[in-house]
């Protein structure tokens, strides 16, 4: 397996500069999950912008509690803590800042990323990263939000396919598309810096600039998709996201369906 430059707090900070995100930064060689580690820190009073990065995860998870392949030395696994003041129903649209930040970072490498609802990032039509949002609330008010991001940076595609089976056919790495190894410290710092900028934009200007930017990078709107939940599935034409970030489908000329937490597959 091809290895990349070692992750280090010093290198991440050198490229990060001043930002709300990353003033408290924890780097681990291996963790069960960066989200789980940051959740423990949040419950102990960690400040907004605290970051947990791991070189490897033994129990990384994505949406629907699916395992996230997290080998050492090649990829980026990072979770960031926010303590917003909004209602919990806003968490979905707030989480869009994660995919926006990563697409910004990838564009800075000269690549052309796209977003698949809600927060998958694609290169050349294949998944290169996914974000996972966790919320803790007190009543209707949010106590904290954790945005976790897993990025296939330098992992070889053959290794991905061996690890993921058939799902590996729809995955890729930045190295595969860029044609050369990517410095994880530079990419990680670019992501964290842009994440802090988008969080500040949300706080200053509200959700609309985030929704507008996300819609401009979305590849799902206009496509016919299958949305599958735990026990149901619906087919329809994607009309885009509503004001809370939920996906709206036209299942028939007289029937629209709002998708909240389904897995989606583009059919055509």
DOSERO-347850 format. One record per residue (C-alpha): residue number from 1; residue in one letter; x, z, y. Coordinates in Angstrom, 1 decimal. Layout:
<nodes>
+-----+------+--------+--------+--------+
:  nr : rest :     xx :     zz :     yy :
+-----+------+--------+--------+--------+
: NUM :    A :      X :      Z :      Y :
...
+-----+------+--------+--------+--------+
</nodes>
This chain:
<nodes>
+-----+------+--------+--------+--------+
:  nr : rest :     xx :     zz :     yy :
+-----+------+--------+--------+--------+
:   1 :    X :    0.0 :    0.0 :    0.0 :
:   2 :    X :    1.3 :   -0.9 :    3.5 :
:   3 :    X :    1.9 :    2.2 :    5.6 :
:   4 :    X :    1.7 :    2.5 :    9.4 :
:   5 :    X :    3.4 :    4.7 :   11.9 :
:   6 :    X :    2.8 :    8.4 :   11.4 :
:   7 :    X :    0.0 :    9.9 :   13.4 :
:   8 :    X :    1.2 :   12.6 :   15.8 :
:   9 :    X :   -0.4 :   14.7 :   18.5 :
:  10 :    X :    2.4 :   13.8 :   20.9 :
:  11 :    X :    2.0 :   10.0 :   20.4 :
:  12 :    X :   -1.8 :   10.2 :   20.7 :
:  13 :    X :   -1.5 :   12.2 :   23.9 :
:  14 :    X :    1.2 :    9.9 :   25.3 :
:  15 :    X :   -1.2 :    6.9 :   25.0 :
:  16 :    X :   -4.4 :    8.9 :   25.9 :
:  17 :    X :   -3.6 :   10.1 :   29.4 :
:  18 :    X :   -6.1 :   12.3 :   31.1 :
:  19 :    X :   -9.6 :   12.3 :   29.7 :
:  20 :    X :  -12.5 :   14.6 :   28.9 :
:  21 :    X :  -11.9 :   13.8 :   25.3 :
:  22 :    X :   -8.8 :   15.1 :   23.6 :
:  23 :    X :   -7.6 :   18.0 :   25.8 :
:  24 :    X :   -8.0 :   20.0 :   22.6 :
:  25 :    X :   -6.7 :   17.9 :   19.7 :
:  26 :    X :   -6.2 :   19.0 :   16.1 :
:  27 :    X :   -4.3 :   16.8 :   13.7 :
:  28 :    X :   -4.4 :   17.5 :    9.9 :
:  29 :    X :   -2.6 :   15.8 :    7.1 :
:  30 :    X :   -5.6 :   16.0 :    4.8 :
:  31 :    X :   -9.1 :   17.5 :    5.2 :
:  32 :    X :  -12.3 :   17.3 :    3.2 :
:  33 :    X :  -14.0 :   15.9 :    6.3 :
:  34 :    X :  -13.1 :   15.7 :   10.0 :
:  35 :    X :  -16.8 :   16.3 :   10.9 :
:  36 :    X :  -17.0 :   19.4 :    8.7 :
:  37 :    X :  -13.8 :   20.8 :   10.3 :
:  38 :    X :  -15.0 :   20.1 :   13.8 :
:  39 :    X :  -18.4 :   21.6 :   13.0 :
:  40 :    X :  -16.7 :   24.9 :   12.1 :
:  41 :    X :  -14.8 :   24.8 :   15.4 :
:  42 :    X :  -17.9 :   24.1 :   17.3 :
:  43 :    X :  -19.7 :   27.1 :   15.9 :
:  44 :    X :  -16.7 :   29.2 :   16.9 :
:  45 :    X :  -17.0 :   28.0 :   20.5 :
:  46 :    X :  -14.8 :   24.9 :   20.7 :
:  47 :    X :  -15.0 :   23.2 :   24.1 :
:  48 :    X :  -16.5 :   19.8 :   24.8 :
:  49 :    X :  -14.1 :   17.0 :   24.1 :
:  50 :    X :  -12.4 :   18.8 :   21.2 :
:  51 :    X :  -11.0 :   16.2 :   18.7 :
:  52 :    X :  -10.2 :   16.5 :   15.0 :
:  53 :    X :   -8.1 :   13.8 :   13.4 :
:  54 :    X :   -7.0 :   13.6 :    9.8 :
:  55 :    X :   -4.5 :   11.3 :    8.0 :
:  56 :    X :   -6.7 :   11.5 :    4.9 :
:  57 :    X :  -10.1 :   12.8 :    3.9 :
:  58 :    X :  -11.1 :   14.0 :    0.4 :
:  59 :    X :  -14.8 :   14.2 :    1.1 :
:  60 :    X :  -15.5 :   11.9 :    4.0 :
:  61 :    X :  -19.1 :   10.9 :    4.4 :
:  62 :    X :  -21.0 :    8.3 :    6.3 :
:  63 :    X :  -24.7 :    7.7 :    6.9 :
:  64 :    X :  -27.0 :    8.7 :    4.0 :
:  65 :    X :  -24.3 :   11.0 :    2.8 :
:  66 :    X :  -22.4 :    8.0 :    1.3 :
:  67 :    X :  -18.7 :    8.6 :    0.6 :
:  68 :    X :  -16.2 :    7.1 :    3.1 :
:  69 :    X :  -13.1 :    5.8 :    1.5 :
:  70 :    X :  -10.3 :    7.7 :    3.2 :
:  71 :    X :   -6.8 :    7.1 :    1.8 :
:  72 :    X :   -3.7 :    8.5 :    3.6 :
:  73 :    X :   -1.3 :    6.7 :    5.9 :
:  74 :    X :   -3.3 :    3.6 :    6.8 :
:  75 :    X :   -6.6 :    4.4 :    8.6 :
:  76 :    X :   -8.2 :    6.4 :   11.3 :
:  77 :    X :  -10.6 :    9.3 :   10.7 :
:  78 :    X :  -11.6 :   11.1 :   13.9 :
:  79 :    X :  -14.4 :   13.4 :   15.1 :
:  80 :    X :  -15.2 :   14.4 :   18.7 :
:  81 :    X :  -17.3 :   17.3 :   20.0 :
:  82 :    X :  -19.8 :   17.0 :   22.8 :
:  83 :    X :  -22.0 :   19.6 :   24.3 :
:  84 :    X :  -24.7 :   17.6 :   26.2 :
:  85 :    X :  -27.7 :   19.1 :   28.0 :
:  86 :    X :  -30.3 :   16.5 :   26.8 :
:  87 :    X :  -33.2 :   16.7 :   24.4 :
:  88 :    X :  -32.4 :   16.1 :   20.7 :
:  89 :    X :  -34.5 :   12.9 :   20.7 :
:  90 :    X :  -31.7 :   11.3 :   22.9 :
:  91 :    X :  -29.0 :   11.8 :   20.2 :
:  92 :    X :  -29.4 :    8.3 :   18.7 :
:  93 :    X :  -28.8 :    6.4 :   22.0 :
:  94 :    X :  -26.0 :    8.8 :   23.0 :
:  95 :    X :  -24.3 :    8.0 :   19.7 :
:  96 :    X :  -24.0 :    4.4 :   20.8 :
:  97 :    X :  -21.0 :    5.4 :   22.9 :
:  98 :    X :  -19.0 :    5.6 :   19.7 :
:  99 :    X :  -19.4 :    1.9 :   18.7 :
: 100 :    X :  -19.0 :    0.9 :   22.4 :
: 101 :    X :  -15.7 :    2.8 :   22.6 :
: 102 :    X :  -14.3 :    1.3 :   19.5 :
: 103 :    X :  -15.3 :   -2.3 :   20.4 :
: 104 :    X :  -13.6 :   -1.8 :   23.7 :
: 105 :    X :  -10.4 :   -0.6 :   21.9 :
: 106 :    X :  -10.5 :   -3.6 :   19.5 :
: 107 :    X :  -11.2 :   -6.0 :   22.4 :
: 108 :    X :   -8.0 :   -4.6 :   23.9 :
: 109 :    X :   -6.1 :   -5.9 :   20.9 :
: 110 :    X :   -7.5 :   -9.4 :   21.5 :
: 111 :    X :  -10.1 :   -9.2 :   18.8 :
: 112 :    X :  -13.8 :  -10.0 :   19.0 :
: 113 :    X :  -15.8 :   -7.1 :   17.5 :
: 114 :    X :  -19.6 :   -6.9 :   17.2 :
: 115 :    X :  -22.0 :   -4.0 :   16.5 :
: 116 :    X :  -24.6 :   -3.7 :   13.8 :
: 117 :    X :  -27.3 :   -1.2 :   14.3 :
: 118 :    X :  -26.8 :    1.7 :   14.7 :
: 119 :    X :  -23.1 :    2.1 :   14.9 :
: 120 :    X :  -21.3 :   -0.2 :   12.4 :
: 121 :    X :  -18.4 :   -2.2 :   14.0 :
: 122 :    X :  -17.7 :   -5.6 :   12.5 :
: 123 :    X :  -14.9 :   -8.1 :   12.7 :
: 124 :    X :  -15.4 :  -11.6 :   11.5 :
: 125 :    X :  -18.8 :  -10.5 :   10.2 :
: 126 :    X :  -17.4 :   -7.7 :    8.0 :
: 127 :    X :  -17.5 :   -4.0 :    8.5 :
: 128 :    X :  -14.3 :   -2.4 :    9.8 :
: 129 :    X :  -15.7 :    0.9 :   11.0 :
: 130 :    X :  -18.7 :    3.2 :   11.1 :
: 131 :    X :  -19.8 :    6.1 :   13.2 :
: 132 :    X :  -21.7 :    9.1 :   12.0 :
: 133 :    X :  -23.5 :   11.5 :   14.3 :
: 134 :    X :  -24.3 :   15.1 :   13.6 :
: 135 :    X :  -26.4 :   17.4 :   15.8 :
: 136 :    X :  -27.0 :   21.1 :   16.0 :
: 137 :    X :  -29.9 :   22.3 :   18.0 :
: 138 :    X :  -31.7 :   25.4 :   19.2 :
: 139 :    X :  -35.4 :   24.5 :   19.3 :
: 140 :    X :  -35.6 :   21.1 :   21.1 :
: 141 :    X :  -32.3 :   21.5 :   22.9 :
: 142 :    X :  -29.0 :   20.3 :   21.5 :
: 143 :    X :  -26.3 :   22.9 :   21.0 :
: 144 :    X :  -23.6 :   20.3 :   20.2 :
: 145 :    X :  -23.2 :   16.7 :   19.0 :
: 146 :    X :  -20.3 :   15.5 :   16.8 :
: 147 :    X :  -19.4 :   11.8 :   16.7 :
: 148 :    X :  -17.4 :   11.0 :   13.6 :
: 149 :    X :  -15.6 :    7.6 :   13.3 :
: 150 :    X :  -13.9 :    6.1 :   10.3 :
: 151 :    X :  -11.8 :    2.9 :   10.9 :
: 152 :    X :  -10.2 :    0.6 :    8.4 :
: 153 :    X :   -7.0 :    0.0 :   10.3 :
: 154 :    X :   -4.1 :   -1.1 :    8.0 :
: 155 :    X :   -5.6 :   -0.7 :    4.5 :
: 156 :    X :   -5.2 :   -3.8 :    2.4 :
: 157 :    X :   -8.5 :   -5.7 :    1.6 :
: 158 :    X :   -7.6 :   -5.8 :   -2.1 :
: 159 :    X :   -7.4 :   -2.0 :   -2.1 :
: 160 :    X :  -10.7 :   -1.7 :   -0.3 :
: 161 :    X :  -12.4 :   -3.9 :   -2.8 :
: 162 :    X :  -10.9 :   -2.0 :   -5.7 :
: 163 :    X :  -12.1 :    1.3 :   -4.3 :
: 164 :    X :  -15.5 :    0.2 :   -3.1 :
: 165 :    X :  -16.6 :   -2.3 :   -5.8 :
: 166 :    X :  -19.1 :   -4.8 :   -4.7 :
: 167 :    X :  -19.5 :   -3.1 :   -1.3 :
: 168 :    X :  -15.9 :   -4.0 :   -0.6 :
: 169 :    X :  -16.9 :   -7.7 :   -0.3 :
: 170 :    X :  -18.5 :   -6.8 :    3.0 :
: 171 :    X :  -15.6 :   -4.7 :    4.4 :
: 172 :    X :  -12.3 :   -5.6 :    6.0 :
: 173 :    X :   -9.5 :   -4.0 :    8.0 :
: 174 :    X :   -8.2 :   -4.6 :   11.5 :
: 175 :    X :   -4.8 :   -5.6 :   10.0 :
: 176 :    X :   -6.5 :   -8.3 :    7.9 :
: 177 :    X :   -8.1 :   -9.8 :   11.0 :
: 178 :    X :   -5.3 :   -9.3 :   13.5 :
: 179 :    X :   -2.7 :  -10.5 :   11.1 :
: 180 :    X :   -0.3 :   -7.7 :   11.7 :
: 181 :    X :   -0.1 :   -3.9 :   11.4 :
: 182 :    X :   -1.8 :   -1.8 :   14.1 :
: 183 :    X :   -0.3 :    1.4 :   15.5 :
: 184 :    X :   -2.9 :    4.0 :   14.7 :
: 185 :    X :   -1.8 :    6.3 :   17.6 :
: 186 :    X :   -2.3 :    3.5 :   20.1 :
: 187 :    X :   -5.7 :    2.5 :   18.6 :
: 188 :    X :   -6.8 :    6.2 :   18.3 :
: 189 :    X :   -5.9 :    7.0 :   21.9 :
: 190 :    X :   -7.6 :    3.8 :   23.2 :
: 191 :    X :  -10.8 :    4.8 :   21.3 :
: 192 :    X :  -10.7 :    8.4 :   22.6 :
: 193 :    X :  -10.1 :    7.3 :   26.1 :
: 194 :    X :  -13.0 :    4.8 :   26.1 :
: 195 :    X :  -15.2 :    7.4 :   24.4 :
: 196 :    X :  -14.6 :    9.8 :   27.2 :
: 197 :    X :  -15.3 :    7.1 :   29.8 :
: 198 :    X :  -18.6 :    6.1 :   28.1 :
: 199 :    X :  -19.6 :    9.8 :   27.8 :
: 200 :    X :  -19.0 :   10.3 :   31.5 :
: 201 :    X :  -21.0 :    7.1 :   32.3 :
: 202 :    X :  -23.9 :    8.5 :   30.3 :
: 203 :    X :  -23.8 :   11.8 :   32.1 :
: 204 :    X :  -23.5 :   10.1 :   35.6 :
: 205 :    X :  -25.9 :    7.2 :   35.2 :
: 206 :    X :  -28.1 :    7.9 :   32.3 :
: 207 :    X :  -28.8 :    5.9 :   29.2 :
: 208 :    X :  -29.6 :    2.5 :   30.6 :
: 209 :    X :  -25.9 :    1.3 :   31.1 :
: 210 :    X :  -25.1 :    2.4 :   27.6 :
: 211 :    X :  -28.2 :    0.6 :   26.1 :
: 212 :    X :  -27.4 :   -2.5 :   28.1 :
: 213 :    X :  -23.8 :   -2.7 :   27.0 :
: 214 :    X :  -24.8 :   -2.0 :   23.4 :
: 215 :    X :  -27.4 :   -4.7 :   23.4 :
: 216 :    X :  -24.8 :   -7.2 :   24.7 :
: 217 :    X :  -22.6 :   -6.5 :   21.6 :
: 218 :    X :  -25.4 :   -6.3 :   19.0 :
: 219 :    X :  -25.6 :   -8.9 :   16.3 :
: 220 :    X :  -28.9 :   -7.8 :   14.7 :
: 221 :    X :  -31.4 :   -8.7 :   17.4 :
: 222 :    X :  -33.2 :  -12.0 :   16.5 :
: 223 :    X :  -32.2 :  -11.8 :   12.8 :
: 224 :    X :  -34.5 :  -11.3 :    9.9 :
: 225 :    X :  -33.6 :   -8.1 :    8.2 :
: 226 :    X :  -34.5 :   -5.7 :    5.5 :
: 227 :    X :  -34.7 :   -2.1 :    6.5 :
: 228 :    X :  -34.6 :    0.4 :    3.6 :
: 229 :    X :  -35.2 :    4.1 :    3.8 :
: 230 :    X :  -35.2 :    6.7 :    1.1 :
: 231 :    X :  -38.4 :    5.5 :   -0.5 :
: 232 :    X :  -39.6 :    2.5 :    1.5 :
: 233 :    X :  -38.5 :   -0.9 :    2.7 :
: 234 :    X :  -39.7 :   -3.3 :    5.4 :
: 235 :    X :  -38.8 :   -6.8 :    6.2 :
: 236 :    X :  -39.1 :   -8.3 :    9.7 :
: 237 :    X :  -37.5 :  -10.0 :   12.7 :
: 238 :    X :  -35.3 :   -7.6 :   14.7 :
: 239 :    X :  -36.6 :   -7.4 :   18.3 :
: 240 :    X :  -33.8 :   -5.0 :   19.5 :
: 241 :    X :  -33.7 :   -1.3 :   20.3 :
: 242 :    X :  -36.1 :    0.7 :   22.3 :
: 243 :    X :  -35.3 :    3.2 :   25.0 :
: 244 :    X :  -34.2 :    5.8 :   22.5 :
: 245 :    X :  -32.0 :    3.5 :   20.4 :
: 246 :    X :  -34.4 :    3.0 :   17.5 :
: 247 :    X :  -34.6 :   -0.5 :   16.1 :
: 248 :    X :  -37.9 :   -2.4 :   16.5 :
: 249 :    X :  -39.0 :   -5.0 :   13.9 :
: 250 :    X :  -41.7 :   -7.6 :   14.0 :
: 251 :    X :  -43.0 :   -7.3 :   10.4 :
: 252 :    X :  -45.8 :   -9.7 :   11.1 :
: 253 :    X :  -47.3 :  -11.3 :   14.3 :
: 254 :    X :  -49.5 :   -8.3 :   14.7 :
: 255 :    X :  -47.4 :   -5.5 :   13.3 :
: 256 :    X :  -44.3 :   -3.9 :   14.8 :
: 257 :    X :  -42.3 :   -1.3 :   13.0 :
: 258 :    X :  -39.9 :    1.2 :   14.5 :
: 259 :    X :  -36.9 :    2.0 :   12.4 :
: 260 :    X :  -35.3 :    5.4 :   12.8 :
: 261 :    X :  -32.7 :    6.0 :   10.1 :
: 262 :    X :  -33.0 :    3.2 :    7.7 :
: 263 :    X :  -30.1 :    1.1 :    6.2 :
: 264 :    X :  -30.4 :   -2.4 :    7.3 :
: 265 :    X :  -29.4 :   -5.7 :    5.8 :
: 266 :    X :  -29.3 :   -9.1 :    7.6 :
: 267 :    X :  -31.3 :  -11.6 :    5.5 :
: 268 :    X :  -31.0 :  -14.6 :    7.8 :
+-----+------+--------+--------+--------+
</nodes>
